[in-house]
Amino acid sequence: MTGYGAALSSQDLKKYKALVGGEQCEASSGETIDMICPSTGLPFATIPRCSAADVGRAVSCAKTALASSDWAGLSAGERGKRLYRLSELLTQNREYLAQLEARDTGKPLAQGYGDIDAAIQYFAFYAGAADKITGETLPIGVDFLAMTVREPHGVVVSIVPWNYPMQIFARVAGAALAMGNTLVVKPSEDACLTVIETANLALEAGIPPGVLNILTGLGEEAGAALSYNPEIDFITFTGSLEVGTMIQSAAARNHIGCTLELGGKSPQIIFEDADLNKALPVIKDCILKNAGQTCSAGSRLLVHQSRWEEVVDTLRMSFKSLVSGSYEANLDLGPLINAAQVRRVNAFCDQAEADGVALIGEGTIAPAAPSEGYYTTAKVYGPVPIDHALAQDEVFGPVLSLIPFRTEEEAVRIANGTPYGLVAGIWTKDISRATRVAKAVRSGQVFVNTYGAGGGVELPFGGVKKSGHGREKGFEALKEFSVLKTIVVNHA
Ligand code: NAD
């Protein structure tokens, strides 16, 4: 592969294709989008710029594949075998895919490997789970046999963001395919190459043509047209609140279901008895992972006032030692995804500093980092007023906000005091307090003396409030990607 300093001529850019009906294809317009490596700011590949004109064909291929019963008509065990085969093919291609994911998203190589490993686990998990989802029998009377069965929705649309393309695609595709749906996936125009590669491997794994279609393109073109298409049966969207709102109204117009996996401003709470040696490394990792561009990043740290100085001193030192650099350099954090994201993150920090919020500690950018790359430093601020943008809004960058509190009630009030509710972390040795607070915090997941930003394929994941609705991951996703039918037989 090309070293991170090298510019490629337009003929040298690798041309990735969309995948529709089992065939690799260009956009009908012939237009393409350059894929920019965030570490260098330089293009290294292109994808087709599919538009509304291409959406109809992709949906119709998915409908045809659904009707043919080549996939939904297989036994659940057979679908599982083919998904497992896909996980094996990903394992064989792990090295290539990890490099590609890191180059495409900017995340340090070690995180690229981690993301491919997670994707392998998703497909393996759903391969094994495919034949474990069962219905119930219902005792309505001696002359009746009443039962519930789970059926696929039909054609499922999945719209995927750029921050974890491989993981988010795998968690959706694994579960939706296990239940017999067919899929049209619109990955992000900012990072999507591993998704395309995986869909091609799916054909090799025996997932029939048309079952898994990848439509590349811009959100406002291909994504919008896909979400409004009247022939689709279900949408799952992971991304911003703003676009999620549009997706929900598109789903409402079609009277179909949707799951929304949106943003977060997840709190981690350090009580007076917390083990800081255990807590602070985890807290630091969870805001640095993917340079803070993680929906479940623990971006607010609520600290009991009795531990304030200790926490501030430790984080000041550790943030000062953090270095941002190219994905290949594999440092503490990589670049952000694009220039707009750098401007957005810097604007939050500039505003906070103009408002007098103290910068506790800041990392550096490696001198060898290419000058056109989208780098920013890791920063920790505090005390951050609870109504300040830095304490309320999703920054989506490596910025941690510290907020002091005095009582358990106050900690819960602050934790619940944003529009979001995705994940929360509680650090205490008091099991009664941990349990009370876990119940009082409004979020989709709560971790006690650990934190799992994105972790655990087995763990149902999703939000409350403006973090979205519906659950992915674990067995819950299989329910989300299927519909329950009740059958009643009068056998008298
Ligand atoms: P985004 O909403 O801009 O884009 C997400 C996807 O939607 C992309 O594929 C994009 O092309 C598409 N899109 C954009 N406009 C569209 C439109 N009008 N119609 C249909 N599709 C459209 O989000 P992003 O910037 O890619 O991702 C960052 C956001 O995603 C953050 O808010 C983050 O918290 C959230 N996120 C949530 C989760 C989760 O599981 N809860 C996971 C990752 C990211």
Boltz pocket constraint, residues with backbone or C-beta under 6 A from the ligand:
constraints:
  - pocket:
      binder: B
      contacts: [[A, 159], [A, 160], [A, 161], [A, 162], [A, 163], [A, 164], [A, 168], [A, 186], [A, 187], [A, 188], [A, 189], [A, 217], [A, 218], [A, 219], [A, 220], [A, 222], [A, 223], [A, 224], [A, 225], [A, 227], [A, 238], [A, 239], [A, 240], [A, 241], [A, 243], [A, 244], [A, 246], [A, 260], [A, 261], [A, 262], [A, 263], [A, 264], [A, 294], [A, 295], [A, 296], [A, 394], [A, 396], [A, 467], [A, 468]]
      max_distance: 6.0
